[in-house]
Each structure stands twice: as C-alpha cells, then as structure tokens.
Amino acid sequence: MFDYLMTAEQRAILDDTRAFVQDTPRQLILDMDADKVKFPREWLREAGKRNLLGVRHPVKWGGRGSDWVTSCAMSEEIGSLGYELACVFGVGADLVCDAIVRHGTDAQKERYVKPLLAGEIFAAECLTEPRGGSDFFGATSTAEDKGDHFLLNGQKRFIVGAEGADYFLVYARTDASETASPRSRISCFIVDRGPGVEVKYQYGLMGCRGGGTGRLVFKDVKVPKENVVGVVNGAYAVFTTMMIPERLGTAAMTVGPARSALDIATFYTSRRKAFGETINHFQGVSFQVAEGAMLLDACRSLVYATSRAVDDGVDEHRVRRMISETKKFVTESCQKIVHNSMQVVGGIGYTNVLPLERIYRDIRLASIWTGTNEVMATIIAHEWYRETALARASRGGRDYVRDAAEADASEEIHFG
C-alpha cells in the first residue's frame, strides 16, 4: 500500500503488522507448505495478542475501530509471508467476524467475536458445497426448525480451517417449499465444533497448504435458535455484505506474494551475471521486472481506491463493480508478476532453492476462489451496463455519439 497516502494512525498499525511479519518464523512457512502444520494456531494466537486481528471492527468487540484502507494494507504485508497465512489471517477475523459484527446480536459478538480477535478461538466460513461452486443459492444443506433449535444436515467443501476452527459460519436452506425464491430460503448459522460435525476429507492441495482445508459433514447437528445470524431465511443480506471482505480481502492479500516474488527477482537479477555483466542490464530481463513493478503499483492503486469507496459508503452497485474489477485485475496481474519473476530468474526459480515455486503454486488459487474471475467479469459487465445507462439518461449533457464528422448520416448506423 502507499504509505504516503495513509494517516499516522494507519501507518502505526501497519508498522505493528510489519513487526509481526518480521517475527514470523521461517520454519512455520516451510512446515505449512509440507503439511506438517495443519493449521497455524499459535501464529494466530500471537496475532491476537498483538491486537492485529480484525482491526476494522469496533474496539468494544476487540478490534481497533480502523478502516478498509488499513485492513487491505495489512493484508498485503501478511501476504508477503505466504498466501495461505494471509488467508487464515483474514477468514475468521475479517470474514466470519464481519458477518457477526454487522448482522449478529451483542451476545453473539461477546461469545464469538471478542475471543477470536484476542486469538483465543478460531473460525471458518462454510459456503461451497460438493454439488455447487459459484451457485451459492443452490445450496442443498438444510436446517430444519425443531422448536428450540435447528437440525443441520449437509456438506461443505474447500473449507479453510475445517481442521482447526472452533466454530463455523454455515449457510443452509431453511425454507423447503418449492416456490421459495433462492434468495429467501437460506439462513446463516454459527455452528460450534461438536457432535455431528466431522472433517470427512482433508485436501491434498497444489499450493496454499497448512490451512486445514477440508470437507465438512454436518449430521443432525443441533444449532440453538440464538445462533442464527440475522434473521431466518435472511442469509442473502449476510452473503452480500460478506462479499466485500471475501473479494476485496482476496485482492489485497494477493499483492503480498507478488511483491515478494518481484523482490526475489530483483535481488537475483541484479547479481546474476551472464556474458560479462549482471542480467538486469538486458532488456529481456529488466523489461519484465519493470512490467511487474508497474502492475504491482496498478494493483495497489485499485485496491486503495476501492477500499476508500467502501469506507466512504459509495453506492452499493458501484462498489460491487469496483470490488469485482479489483479482484479480477489484481489476481490476474499478480499471477503475471509471479510468472515474470520466475521467468527472469530461470531454472533455479523452478526449484525449491528459492521460494518462487511455492509462491507460483499458491497464487494460482487467487483467480479461482471467492468467486471465479469469470463470475467477476459477469458482475462487472452487468453493473457497467446498468451504471452507464443510468448515467446517459441522467446527465443531460454531451452526446458523444455526435462527435463525428458524419454524425448526421444516421441511416448508416444499424442496430439490427
């Protein structure tokens, strides 16, 4: 993030984050990638002790009352350690707690938010099901009203923290009628790990290891009525607000590993010699590094601008477009940065002598999860056409179609 655009308070939190990054042991990163560490509990505990988890949330519930600009800057810093560390850092504190803080009761915040932000307990978000990825509203998990509780049955997969979390934010269908709208038949629940909650399968991942990613099976799990987040059949409101931390957070954290990769490439190419001089003097090398630097700043700029839009309460449709643009542009650009970094380093970058191969594997996930980039493009197009039509209808100003020498030859323009 651009320090010179930040306030003194924001920079102070960022300095605390950088100190935490410096203190993170190298061995933790290696052990997570080797699947020796299934979930970094102690690391999250330390983050909680340093009051670094969920800084956007109110001080009353354990946060720092900060904003999205600060949170995204922190995500970049944490991401510089590794993509999966940034993921587990944000899933509980930013995603799950965001839903509870914005839609939950004070009792839920006291029981589930405060101890999590203190690093005492951990949480996971349960969206995806085996039969559906991006088709969230096609969820088949069910929660049947039994009077004083709901009975939850179903499965969720690709859950970061399936192995390691103490409670789960779970979406399930609560209106079984055939006529119910997909958006008004799902409820959101806080589900404690306990009887009926089972980690059925832990995935062998290409990258992003060590986050306890697995498939969860819920079998006749009793969920108290007081653990409904928001209102029954009202999970759509929770889901739409969750997409801000889900997708903007993903974009911000993706900048971190790309920055690390470019740093490694810059270091290596300014020392590696060929044909009598360091290879950064060859345009075939330096131009790829230059492209990486340019894309890195472009990514930061988009993350910063979108963060400000969210903080300032810009129109929800425009924010939805900006977040989708940010997620798509940043994740694809950062993958390009890592590609360039490996390319200029050459063969040694393809080995585990350097961390480039791990970064390359990890960052491939960025354009897939939290809504594929194809879904992002669909949202961008929908909101752009809507926004442009409204602007054209309301501006009452210049008609740019008329700015042509033969603008009066209207018979030459056909619309079908």
C-alpha positions in Angstrom: 0.0 0.0 0.0 1.1 3.6 -0.5 2.3 4.8 3.0 2.3 8.4 1.9 -1.4 8.3 1.4 -2.1 7.0 4.9 -2.6 8.7 8.2 -0.2 8.5 11.1 -2.7 6.1 12.9 -2.9 3.8 9.8 0.9 3.8 9.4 1.3 2.9 13.1 -1.0 -0.2 12.6 1.0 -1.1 9.5 4.2 -0.8 11.4 2.8 -3.2 14.0 2.0 -5.6 11.2 5.4 -5.4 9.7 7.0 -6.2 13.1 4.7 -9.3 13.3 5.8 -10.3 9.8 9.4 -10.0 10.7 8.9 -12.1 13.8 7.1 -14.9 11.9 9.5 -17.9 11.9 10.6 -19.2 8.5 10.1 -22.8 9.7 6.3 -22.2 10.0 6.1 -21.3 6.3 8.1 -24.4 5.4 6.1 -26.7 7.7 2.8 -25.4 6.4 3.8 -26.0 2.8 5.0 -29.5 3.7 1.6 -30.1 5.5 3.5 -30.7 8.8 1.5 -27.9 10.3 -2.2 -28.4 9.6 -3.4 -25.1 11.0 -1.3 -22.2 12.4 -3.0 -21.8 15.7 0.0 -20.4 17.7 0.7 -17.9 14.9 -2.9 -16.7 15.0 -2.8 -16.5 18.8 0.2 -14.3 18.6 -1.6 -12.0 16.1 -4.5 -11.8 18.5 -2.2 -10.9 21.4 -0.8 -8.1 19.3 -4.3 -6.8 18.5 -3.8 -7.3 14.8 -6.9 -9.4 14.0 -10.0 -7.7 12.6 -8.7 -4.1 13.1 -11.8 -2.8 11.2 -14.1 -4.0 14.0 -15.2 -1.8 16.9 -12.9 -1.5 19.9 -15.8 -2.7 22.0 -15.5 -6.2 20.4 -11.7 -6.4 20.3 -10.9 -4.5 17.1 -9.2 -1.1 16.6 -12.1 0.7 15.0 -10.0 1.2 11.9 -11.0 1.0 8.2 -10.7 -0.9 4.9 -7.6 1.0 3.7 -5.7 -0.1 6.8 -7.1 -3.7 6.6 -6.0 -4.0 3.0 -2.6 -2.6 3.7 -2.2 -5.2 6.4 -3.4 -8.0 4.1 -0.6 -7.1 1.7 2.0 -7.3 4.4 0.7 -10.6 5.8 0.5 -11.9 2.2 4.2 -11.2 1.7 4.8 -14.2 4.0 2.7 -16.5 2.1 -0.8 -16.7 0.5 -2.2 -19.2 3.0 -1.1 -17.3 6.0 -2.9 -14.3 4.7 -6.0 -16.4 4.1 -6.2 -17.9 7.6 -5.4 -14.4 9.0 -8.5 -13.0 7.3 -11.0 -15.8 7.2 -12.0 -15.8 10.8 -11.2 -12.2 11.8 -12.4 -10.4 8.7 -14.9 -12.7 7.0 -16.7 -14.5 9.8 -16.5 -11.8 12.4 -17.6 -9.2 9.8 -20.8 -11.1 9.3 -21.4 -11.4 13.1 -20.5 -7.7 13.8 -22.8 -6.4 11.0 -25.7 -8.8 11.4 -25.4 -10.6 14.7 -26.5 -9.9 18.3 -24.4 -8.5 21.1 -24.5 -11.9 22.8 -23.0 -13.5 19.6 -20.3 -10.8 19.4 -19.4 -11.3 23.1 -19.2 -15.1 22.7 -17.7 -15.4 19.2 -16.0 -12.2 18.1 -14.2 -11.0 21.2 -12.3 -14.2 21.9 -11.5 -14.7 18.2 -10.0 -11.3 17.9 -8.0 -12.0 21.0 -6.6 -15.1 19.4 -8.3 -17.5 21.8 -10.6 -19.3 19.4 -10.7 -19.7 15.6 -13.5 -19.7 12.9 -14.1 -20.9 9.4 -16.6 -19.8 6.7 -18.7 -22.5 5.0 -20.1 -21.5 1.6 -19.2 -24.1 -1.1 -20.9 -27.4 -1.4 -19.9 -30.5 -3.3 -22.6 -30.0 -6.0 -22.0 -26.3 -6.4 -19.2 -23.8 -6.5 -20.3 -20.4 -7.7 -24.0 -21.5 -7.5 -24.2 -20.4 -3.8 -28.0 -20.1 -3.7 -28.4 -23.6 -5.0 -27.2 -24.9 -1.5 -28.6 -28.2 -0.5 -27.6 -28.2 3.1 -30.7 -28.0 5.3 -31.5 -26.7 8.7 -34.9 -27.9 10.0 -36.8 -25.9 12.6 -37.3 -28.2 15.7 -38.8 -25.6 18.0 -35.9 -24.6 20.3 -33.2 -25.4 17.8 -32.4 -26.2 14.2 -31.2 -29.6 13.0 -28.4 -29.1 10.5 -27.6 -31.7 7.8 -25.3 -31.3 4.7 -21.8 -30.9 3.5 -19.5 -28.1 2.7 -16.1 -28.4 0.9 -12.9 -26.4 0.3 -13.3 -25.0 3.8 -10.2 -23.3 5.1 -10.0 -24.1 8.7 -12.1 -27.2 8.5 -9.2 -28.7 10.5 -8.5 -26.1 13.2 -11.6 -23.9 13.6 -13.6 -23.9 16.8 -16.8 -22.7 15.1 -18.2 -22.3 11.6 -20.3 -19.8 9.8 -22.7 -22.0 7.9 -25.3 -21.3 5.2 -28.2 -23.7 4.9 -31.7 -23.9 3.4 -34.4 -23.3 5.9 -37.4 -22.9 3.6 -38.1 -26.3 1.9 -41.0 -25.1 -0.2 -40.7 -25.5 -4.0 -41.9 -21.9 -4.6 -39.4 -20.2 -2.3 -37.0 -17.8 -4.0 -33.4 -19.0 -3.9 -32.5 -15.7 -2.2 -35.1 -16.0 0.5 -34.8 -19.6 1.6 -31.4 -19.7 3.2 -30.3 -18.8 6.7 -26.9 -18.2 8.2 -25.8 -20.0 11.4 -22.9 -20.1 13.9 -22.2 -23.7 14.4 -19.8 -24.9 17.2 -17.5 -27.8 16.5 -19.0 -30.7 18.4 -21.3 -33.8 18.0 -22.3 -34.3 14.4 -19.6 -32.0 12.9 -16.9 -34.1 11.1 -14.0 -33.4 8.9 -14.5 -36.0 6.3 -11.7 -35.3 3.9 -8.6 -33.0 4.0 -7.5 -32.0 0.6 -4.0 -32.5 -0.9 -3.6 -29.1 -2.4 -1.3 -27.9 -5.2 -0.5 -24.9 -3.0 -1.9 -22.9 -0.1 -1.2 -25.7 2.3 -1.3 -25.7 6.1 -4.7 -24.0 6.4 -6.6 -27.2 7.3 -8.7 -27.1 4.1 -11.2 -29.9 4.0 -14.7 -31.1 3.5 -17.1 -30.9 6.5 -20.1 -33.1 7.1 -22.9 -32.0 9.3 -25.1 -34.8 10.5 -28.1 -34.0 12.8 -26.2 -31.1 14.4 -28.3 -29.2 16.9 -27.9 -25.5 16.4 -29.5 -23.2 19.0 -32.0 -20.6 17.8 -29.8 -17.9 19.2 -27.1 -18.9 16.8 -29.0 -17.6 13.7 -27.0 -14.7 12.3 -29.5 -12.0 11.2 -33.0 -13.5 10.6 -34.3 -16.8 9.4 -34.4 -17.0 5.6 -32.4 -13.8 5.6 -28.9 -15.0 4.7 -28.9 -13.1 1.4 -28.3 -9.9 3.3 -25.4 -11.5 5.2 -24.0 -13.0 2.0 -24.0 -9.7 0.1 -22.1 -7.9 2.8 -19.7 -10.8 3.2 -18.7 -10.4 -0.5 -16.8 -7.2 0.4 -14.3 -8.8 2.8 -14.3 -12.0 0.7 -13.3 -10.5 -2.6 -11.6 -7.2 -1.7 -9.6 -9.0 1.0 -8.6 -11.6 -1.5 -7.3 -8.9 -3.9 -5.4 -7.1 -1.2 -3.7 -10.3 0.1 -2.7 -11.3 -3.4 -0.5 -8.2 -3.8 1.7 -9.5 -0.9 3.2 -12.7 -2.5 3.5 -11.0 -5.9 5.6 -8.3 -4.2 7.8 -10.9 -2.6 8.3 -12.7 -5.9 9.3 -9.4 -7.6 11.6 -8.6 -4.7 13.4 -12.0 -5.2 13.6 -11.5 -8.9 15.0 -8.0 -8.5 17.6 -9.2 -6.0 18.6 -12.2 -8.1 18.8 -10.4 -11.5 20.9 -7.5 -10.1 23.6 -10.1 -9.0 23.4 -12.9 -11.5 26.0 -12.4 -14.3 25.9 -13.6 -17.9 28.1 -12.5 -20.9 30.2 -10.4 -18.5 27.5 -8.3 -16.8 24.6 -8.6 -14.5 21.5 -9.7 -16.3 19.4 -6.8 -15.2 21.2 -4.8 -17.9 19.5 -6.9 -20.6 16.1 -5.6 -21.7 14.7 -9.1 -22.0 15.1 -9.2 -18.2 14.7 -5.7 -16.9 11.6 -5.0 -19.0 9.8 -8.0 -17.4 10.8 -6.7 -14.0 9.6 -3.2 -15.0 6.3 -4.7 -16.1 6.0 -6.4 -12.7 6.7 -3.1 -10.9 4.1 -1.3 -13.0 1.4 -3.9 -12.4 2.2 -4.0 -8.7 1.5 -0.3 -8.3 -1.6 -0.5 -10.5 -2.9 -3.3 -8.2 -2.2 -1.3 -5.1 -3.9 1.8 -6.7 -7.0 -0.2 -7.5 -7.1 -1.8 -4.0 -6.6 1.6 -2.4 -9.3 3.3 -4.5 -11.8 0.5 -3.9 -11.0 0.5 -0.1 -11.8 4.2 0.0 -15.0 3.7 -1.9 -16.1 1.1 0.7 -15.0 3.2 3.6 -16.8 6.3 2.2 -20.1 4.4 1.6 -20.2 4.8 -2.2 -23.3 3.5 -4.0 -23.5 -0.3 -3.4 -23.8 -1.1 -7.2 -20.7 0.9 -8.0 -18.8 -0.7 -5.1 -19.9 -4.1 -6.3 -18.4 -3.4 -9.7 -15.2 -1.9 -8.3 -14.7 -4.9 -5.9 -15.2 -7.3 -8.8 -12.8 -5.4 -11.0 -10.3 -5.3 -8.2 -10.5 -9.0 -7.5 -10.2 -9.9 -11.2 -7.5 -7.3 -12.2 -5.3 -7.8 -9.1 -5.3 -11.6 -9.1 -4.6 -11.9 -12.8 -1.9 -9.2 -12.7 -0.2 -10.7 -9.6 -0.1 -14.0 -11.3 1.6 -12.3 -14.2 4.1 -10.7 -11.9 5.0 -14.0 -10.4 5.3 -15.5 -13.9 7.7 -12.8 -14.9 9.7 -13.2 -11.7 10.2 -16.9 -12.3 11.0 -16.3 -16.0 13.8 -13.9 -15.4 15.3 -16.0 -12.6 15.3 -19.0 -14.9 15.8 -22.6 -13.9 16.8 -22.1 -10.3 13.4 -20.4 -9.8 11.7 -23.7 -10.7 13.4 -25.4 -7.7 12.8 -25.1 -4.0 16.2 -23.4 -3.6 14.1 -20.2 -4.0 10.5 -19.7 -2.7 9.3 -18.7 -6.2 7.9 -22.1 -7.0 5.8 -22.1 -3.8 4.5 -18.6 -4.5 3.7 -19.7 -8.0 1.7 -22.6 -6.8 -0.1 -20.7 -4.0 -1.1 -17.7 -6.1 -2.8 -19.8 -8.8 -5.7 -20.1 -6.5 -6.3 -16.4 -6.4 -8.4 -16.2 -9.6 -10.5 -19.3 -8.7 -11.7 -18.9 -5.2 -14.1 -16.3 -3.6 -16.0 -16.3 -6.9 -14.1 -17.2 -10.1 -12.8 -14.3 -12.3 -15.4 -15.3 -14.9 -18.1 -14.6 -12.3 -16.3 -11.3 -11.6 -16.4 -10.4 -15.3 -20.2 -11.2 -15.4 -20.8 -8.8 -12.4 -18.6 -6.1 -13.9 -20.4 -6.2 -17.2 -23.9 -6.2 -15.6 -23.1 -3.3 -13.3 -21.2 -1.3 -16.0 -24.1 -1.5 -18.5 -26.6 -0.6 -15.7 -24.4 2.3 -14.5 -23.7 3.6 -18.0 -27.4 3.5 -19.0 -28.4 5.5 -15.8 -25.6 8.0 -16.4 -26.6 8.5 -20.1 -30.2 9.0 -19.1 -29.5 11.4 -16.3 -26.5 13.5 -17.3 -28.4 15.6 -19.9 -25.1 16.8 -21.2 -22.9 15.9 -24.1 -23.8 13.1 -26.5 -20.5 11.6 -27.5 -22.1 9.7 -30.4 -22.5 13.1 -32.1 -18.7 13.8 -32.1 -18.1 12.5 -35.6 -17.8 14.3 -38.9 -20.6 12.3 -40.5 -22.8 12.1 -37.4 -25.9 13.1 -39.4 -25.6 10.0 -41.6 -27.9 8.1 -39.2 -29.0 5.8 -41.9 -25.5 4.2 -41.9 -25.9 3.0 -38.3 -28.0 -0.1 -37.9 -28.9 -1.7 -34.6 -30.5 -4.8 -36.0 
